Amino acid sequence: MEKDESPIETCLREVKEEAGIDISINGTVACAIQGKIDKEISLVLFYSATPKADTIQVDHDEISNYVWVSLKEIENDKYPLRDPLLKKILIRSLTQKPSPVDVFMKY
């Protein structure tokens, strides 16, 4: 997050910078804590979002590869994920209604 930036603003900016996509955020899917107790800890928020256009302009310095996948492909591990937590979050995002978008708003 940049200084004085909300989690939503961070998400919109990062997706635009890294994938060249403008999105509409539908809601919050999950949150997770990453890191070790004796080192830096990060709170990671996962949002459900819809692209505003079909075109993706990937920044290859940020993203090496991408693919659109179906729920069935995720469930069957067709594409290996770098973190097992991501599979649960992706399935949840495709099968459950997201929580309100302002669950983790900056105050």
Order of alpha helices (4+ residues) and beta strands (2+ residues): alpha-beta-beta-alpha-alpha
